[in-house]
Structure formats: structure tokens, C-alpha cells
Amino acid sequence: MEKKKVTHLVYNLLVILTALIMGIYHFPSTLSQFAFLIIGIGIFFTLELIIPKAKRNLKLGFTISFLITFSLLFVITFWN
């Protein structure tokens, strides 16, 4: 991989890890719910860096799975 992509990948993983620690530390609060939502979104952005050259169907599948997962995370996180 290029150095720029490796740096971006490390940055994404660092943000995900920080959000995970913050979410676990503040678990029952809304801050932890937001952190877990950020983790869910961050995973899909990180997958794009890991699999850079994907076919059109694979990209469409990732997009659909992202929308479904994001919708479910949003509903579960903010369901009261």
C-alpha cells in the first residue's frame, strides 16, 4: 500500500479505537450511544481502504449493507 493510504488506515483505526474506549467507559449514557454509532460508520470507511479495487457489484453491496447497518444502528441507538 501507499504510505498515504497506510497513514489514513492508521488514523481511521485510531479514531475507531478511541470511540470504542469512550463508548465502553461512558456506557449507559447518550455519549456512548453516539460513540458506538461512530464506530459503525468508521468501520465502513475503513473497509474502503482495505479493499480499494472492488468491482461495481461489490461496491453496490457495500453501499447497501452500509445503509442497512447504519439504519439499524441509528434505530437501536436512539430508540426510547
C-alpha positions as CSV (number, residue, x, y, z in Angstrom):
1,M,0.0,0.0,0.0
2,E,1.0,3.6,-0.5
3,K,2.2,5.5,2.5
4,K,-0.7,7.9,2.3
5,K,-3.2,5.0,2.5
6,V,-1.4,3.4,5.4
7,T,-1.4,6.7,7.3
8,H,-5.1,7.1,6.6
9,L,-5.8,3.5,7.7
10,V,-3.9,4.0,11.0
11,Y,-5.8,7.2,11.6
12,N,-9.2,5.5,11.0
13,L,-8.3,2.6,13.3
14,L,-7.1,5.1,15.9
15,V,-10.4,7.0,15.8
16,I,-12.4,3.7,16.0
17,L,-10.4,2.6,18.9
18,T,-10.8,5.9,20.7
19,A,-14.5,5.9,20.2
20,L,-14.7,2.3,21.4
21,I,-12.9,3.1,24.6
22,M,-15.0,6.2,25.1
23,G,-18.2,4.2,24.5
24,I,-17.3,1.5,26.9
25,Y,-16.2,4.0,29.6
26,H,-19.5,6.0,29.4
27,F,-21.7,3.1,28.6
28,P,-25.2,3.8,29.7
29,S,-25.1,7.5,28.5
30,T,-26.0,9.1,25.2
31,L,-22.3,9.8,24.7
32,S,-21.6,6.1,24.5
33,Q,-24.5,5.6,22.0
34,F,-23.0,8.3,19.8
35,A,-19.6,6.7,20.1
36,F,-20.9,3.3,19.0
37,L,-22.7,4.9,16.1
38,I,-19.3,6.5,15.1
39,I,-17.7,3.1,15.3
40,G,-20.3,1.6,13.0
41,I,-19.8,4.3,10.4
42,G,-16.0,4.2,10.8
43,I,-15.8,0.5,10.0
44,F,-17.3,1.0,6.6
45,F,-14.9,3.9,5.8
46,T,-12.0,1.6,6.9
47,L,-13.3,-1.2,4.7
48,E,-13.0,1.1,1.7
49,L,-9.3,1.5,2.4
50,I,-8.7,-2.2,2.9
51,I,-10.5,-3.2,-0.3
52,P,-9.6,-0.3,-2.7
53,K,-10.2,-2.0,-6.1
54,A,-13.6,-3.6,-6.0
55,K,-16.0,-4.4,-8.7
56,R,-19.2,-2.4,-9.2
57,N,-21.4,-5.1,-7.7
58,L,-19.2,-5.4,-4.6
59,K,-19.3,-1.6,-4.1
60,L,-23.0,-1.7,-4.5
61,G,-23.2,-4.5,-2.0
62,F,-21.1,-2.5,0.5
63,T,-23.3,0.6,0.0
64,I,-26.5,-1.3,0.6
65,S,-25.0,-3.1,3.6
66,F,-23.8,0.3,5.0
67,L,-27.3,1.8,4.6
68,I,-29.0,-1.1,6.3
69,T,-26.4,-1.3,9.1
70,F,-26.5,2.5,9.6
71,S,-30.3,2.5,9.7
72,L,-30.3,-0.4,12.3
73,L,-27.6,1.3,14.4
74,F,-29.5,4.6,14.3
75,V,-32.8,3.0,15.3
76,I,-31.2,0.8,18.1
77,T,-29.1,3.7,19.4
78,F,-31.9,6.3,19.7
79,W,-34.9,4.0,20.4
80,N,-36.5,5.1,23.6
